[in-house]
Amino acid sequence: MAAVQRLLRAAASGGAAAARRRMASLAQEQAPSAAAAPKGFPFAAKETMRRRPTEERNVQWVFLGCPGVGKGTYASRLSRLLGVPHIATGDLVRDELASTGPLAAQLAEIVNQGKLVSDEIIINLLSKRLKKGEDQGESGFILDGFPRTVKQAEILDGVTDIDMVVNLKLREDVLVEKCLGRRICSQCGKNFNVACIDVKGENGLPAIYMAPLLPPNNCMSKMTTRADDTEEVVRNRLRIYNDMSQPVEDFYKDQGKLLEFDLPGGIPESWPKLLHVLNLEDQEELKLAAA
């Protein structure tokens, strides 16, 4: 991790693209040889398609973090800034459910029973999405919500190269309050948050302020709360995630690819600091485009 940080800092004179190339090169040197792609996955047959040289493509990053930490928010902003697709595995599952594809009925049964979607199905959906992007000229990606287990990480290594893994972190009491404040407009489908988080720093933990993300007047009367956004359920989700995530974090830490980022507050405080850590803070015009 220290080596990755040094490369990010040292690349300031050479630009963000150089930092990404040199960081990816370092990670590939440190990483163990990738696992073979499982048979039947779309990328398994074409090595050149899934192993493009780093200098010929954009970033290939993964975002990790607890439920409610804001992975989708920061991943989507960076995808606009860097010109790469933001791929959330939850969206892939929902898109497949809404389709008439062969997996739709199988997925519907799994989801309706509250079961976890298998690794094989998730990686199949993901690899098809990556192949489709390649065919359409996409270069790079930011993954959100995958991998969640070491097995998934190992399979992903056999499908494509990951340059860096950004692990977003936020203290648990703030995460719980943030999740309990989530609201969805039943008409437009947009997400909002009514929680105004103002936590004092104590016991070695920093103070954190997050302003509410309130809906416009036309959405105010149509706010709904997710049925599973109760404190008991949220804390249980966080416990399960933490139990599962530590091995994944260790997996990427051993490869020299893990970048841990403690969110200092809401978007106004966290976004510029995240850009600084990623050595992208000099791209003012792109920051505006991603806002």
C-alpha positions in Angstrom: 0.0 0.0 0.0 2.8 2.4 0.8 4.3 1.7 -2.6 1.0 2.5 -4.3 0.7 5.7 -2.3 4.2 6.8 -3.3 3.4 6.2 -7.0 0.3 8.3 -6.7 2.1 11.1 -5.1 5.2 11.0 -7.3 3.0 11.0 -10.4 1.8 14.6 -9.8 4.3 15.9 -12.3 3.4 13.3 -14.9 -0.3 13.6 -14.7 -3.1 11.2 -13.5 -2.8 8.9 -16.5 0.9 8.2 -15.8 0.0 7.5 -12.2 -2.6 5.0 -13.2 -0.3 3.3 -15.6 2.6 3.1 -13.1 0.4 2.0 -10.3 -1.2 -0.7 -12.4 2.2 -1.9 -13.5 3.4 -2.1 -9.9 0.2 -4.0 -8.8 0.7 -6.5 -11.7 4.3 -7.1 -10.6 3.3 -7.7 -7.0 0.2 -9.7 -7.7 0.3 -13.5 -7.9 -0.5 -15.0 -11.2 -4.2 -14.7 -12.0 -6.5 -17.6 -11.8 -7.7 -19.2 -14.9 -11.0 -18.0 -16.1 -13.8 -20.5 -15.4 -15.1 -22.4 -18.3 -18.2 -21.1 -20.0 -17.6 -17.4 -19.1 -17.6 -15.2 -22.1 -14.1 -13.9 -21.6 -12.5 -17.3 -21.2 -11.9 -17.8 -24.9 -10.3 -14.5 -25.8 -7.2 -13.7 -23.8 -6.4 -10.6 -25.8 -9.9 -9.2 -25.1 -9.6 -9.4 -21.4 -5.9 -8.6 -21.0 -5.4 -5.3 -22.8 -2.1 -3.6 -21.9 -2.6 -0.9 -19.3 -1.3 1.9 -21.5 -4.0 1.0 -24.1 -7.0 1.4 -21.7 -8.4 3.5 -18.9 -8.6 2.6 -15.2 -10.1 -0.7 -14.0 -11.0 -0.1 -10.4 -13.2 -1.7 -7.7 -15.1 0.1 -5.0 -15.6 -1.6 -1.7 -17.5 -0.4 1.4 -20.3 -1.1 3.8 -23.9 -0.8 2.7 -24.9 2.9 2.8 -21.3 4.2 2.8 -21.8 5.9 -0.7 -20.0 3.5 -3.1 -22.4 4.3 -5.9 -22.2 8.1 -5.3 -18.4 8.3 -5.5 -18.0 5.6 -8.1 -20.5 7.3 -10.5 -18.8 10.7 -10.0 -15.4 9.2 -10.8 -16.8 7.3 -13.8 -18.0 10.6 -15.3 -14.7 12.3 -14.4 -12.5 9.6 -16.0 -14.9 8.6 -18.8 -15.4 5.0 -17.8 -18.6 3.1 -17.1 -19.8 2.6 -13.6 -20.9 -1.0 -13.3 -22.9 -1.9 -10.2 -23.7 -5.6 -9.9 -27.0 -4.8 -8.3 -28.0 -3.0 -11.4 -26.9 -5.9 -13.6 -29.2 -8.2 -11.6 -32.1 -5.8 -11.8 -31.6 -5.4 -15.6 -31.6 -9.1 -16.1 -34.8 -9.5 -14.0 -36.5 -6.9 -16.2 -35.5 -8.7 -19.3 -36.7 -11.8 -21.1 -33.3 -13.5 -20.9 -32.8 -17.1 -19.9 -31.7 -16.1 -16.4 -34.6 -13.9 -15.6 -36.9 -16.6 -14.2 -34.1 -18.2 -12.2 -33.1 -14.9 -10.7 -36.7 -14.0 -9.9 -37.0 -17.2 -7.9 -33.8 -16.6 -6.0 -34.6 -12.9 -5.2 -38.2 -13.7 -4.2 -36.9 -16.3 -1.7 -34.4 -13.9 -0.3 -31.5 -16.0 -1.3 -28.1 -14.8 -2.4 -27.4 -14.8 -6.1 -24.6 -17.4 -6.8 -21.1 -16.4 -7.7 -21.5 -18.1 -11.1 -24.5 -16.1 -12.0 -23.0 -12.8 -10.9 -19.7 -13.3 -12.7 -21.5 -14.5 -15.8 -23.6 -11.2 -15.9 -20.5 -9.2 -15.2 -18.3 -10.8 -17.8 -21.1 -10.4 -20.4 -21.4 -6.7 -19.5 -17.6 -6.3 -19.8 -17.6 -8.0 -23.2 -20.4 -5.9 -24.4 -18.5 -2.8 -23.3 -15.4 -4.0 -25.2 -17.4 -4.6 -28.3 -18.8 -1.0 -28.0 -15.4 0.5 -27.6 -15.5 1.1 -23.8 -12.1 1.4 -22.2 -11.9 0.7 -18.5 -14.6 0.5 -15.7 -15.3 1.1 -12.1 -17.0 -1.9 -10.4 -19.3 -1.3 -7.4 -20.5 -4.0 -5.1 -18.3 -6.8 -6.5 -16.4 -8.8 -5.4 -17.8 -9.6 -2.0 -16.0 -12.8 -1.2 -12.4 -14.1 -1.8 -13.8 -16.7 -4.2 -15.4 -13.9 -6.3 -12.2 -11.9 -6.2 -10.3 -15.0 -7.5 -12.8 -15.5 -10.2 -12.6 -11.9 -11.2 -8.8 -12.1 -11.4 -9.4 -14.8 -14.0 -11.7 -12.7 -16.0 -9.9 -9.3 -16.1 -7.2 -7.2 -14.6 -8.0 -4.9 -11.6 -5.6 -2.0 -11.1 -6.8 -0.6 -7.8 -9.4 -1.3 -5.1 -10.8 1.7 -3.2 -12.2 0.8 0.2 -14.5 3.5 1.5 -14.8 3.6 5.3 -17.1 5.3 7.7 -17.7 4.9 11.4 -20.6 2.5 12.2 -22.8 4.9 14.2 -22.7 7.4 11.3 -23.5 4.6 8.8 -26.5 3.5 10.8 -27.9 7.0 11.1 -27.2 7.5 7.3 -29.1 4.3 6.4 -32.0 5.2 8.6 -32.3 8.5 6.9 -32.6 7.1 3.3 -35.8 7.9 1.4 -37.0 7.1 -2.1 -39.5 9.1 -4.1 -42.3 6.7 -5.1 -42.9 8.8 -8.2 -39.5 9.6 -9.8 -37.5 6.9 -8.1 -34.7 9.2 -6.9 -32.9 8.6 -3.7 -32.7 11.2 -0.9 -31.6 11.3 2.7 -33.3 13.3 5.5 -30.7 12.6 8.2 -28.7 15.6 9.4 -25.6 14.0 10.8 -23.5 16.1 13.3 -21.4 13.8 15.4 -18.8 15.1 17.8 -15.3 13.8 17.8 -14.6 11.6 20.8 -12.6 8.5 21.9 -10.1 9.1 19.0 -12.9 9.2 16.4 -13.1 12.3 14.2 -16.1 14.7 14.2 -18.3 14.2 11.1 -21.0 16.4 9.6 -23.2 15.4 6.8 -26.0 17.7 5.6 -29.3 16.1 4.6 -30.0 15.5 0.9 -33.6 16.8 0.9 -36.1 16.2 -1.9 -37.7 19.0 -3.9 -41.1 20.1 -2.9 -42.9 18.0 -5.6 -41.3 14.8 -4.1 -41.7 15.7 -0.4 -45.1 14.1 0.0 -44.1 11.0 -2.0 -41.2 9.8 0.2 -41.0 6.1 1.1 -38.6 4.2 3.4 -37.1 0.8 2.5 -38.8 -1.9 4.5 -35.4 -3.2 5.6 -34.0 0.1 6.7 -34.6 -0.5 10.4 -31.8 -0.2 13.0 -31.8 -3.9 13.7 -31.6 -4.9 10.1 -29.0 -2.2 9.2 -26.7 -3.3 12.1 -27.0 -6.9 11.0 -26.2 -6.1 7.4 -23.1 -4.2 8.6 -22.0 -7.2 10.8 -22.4 -9.6 7.9 -20.6 -7.3 5.5 -17.7 -6.8 7.9 -17.3 -10.5 8.5 -17.2 -11.2 4.7 -15.2 -8.1 3.7 -12.1 -8.5 5.8 -10.7 -11.5 3.8 -11.4 -9.6 0.5 -9.6 -6.6 1.8 -6.7 -8.8 2.8 -6.7 -10.5 -0.6 -6.2 -7.1 -2.4 -3.9 -5.8 0.3 -1.6 -8.8 -0.4 -1.6 -7.8 -4.1 -0.6 -4.2 -3.3 -3.9 -2.9 -4.7 -5.9 -1.8 -1.7 -6.4 1.9 -1.0 -8.4 2.7 2.2 -10.2 6.0 2.4 -11.9 7.2 5.5 -14.7 9.5 4.5 -14.3 12.8 6.5 -17.9 13.9 6.0 -20.5 14.4 3.3 -19.8 14.9 -0.4 -18.5 18.5 -0.1 -15.8 17.4 2.4 -15.0 14.0 1.0 -15.0 14.5 -2.8 -12.0 16.9 -3.0 -10.0 14.8 -0.6 -10.8 11.6 -2.5 -9.6 13.3 -5.7 -6.4 14.4 -3.9 -5.7 10.8 -2.7 -6.2 9.6 -6.3 -4.0 12.3 -7.6 -6.8 13.8 -9.7 -7.3 17.1 -7.8 -5.5 19.1 -10.6 -8.3 18.4 -13.1 -10.6 21.3 -12.1 -12.6 21.2 -15.3 -13.3 17.5 -14.9 -14.3 18.0 -11.3 -17.0 20.4 -12.4 -18.2 17.9 -15.0 -18.5 15.2 -12.4 -20.3 17.4 -9.8 
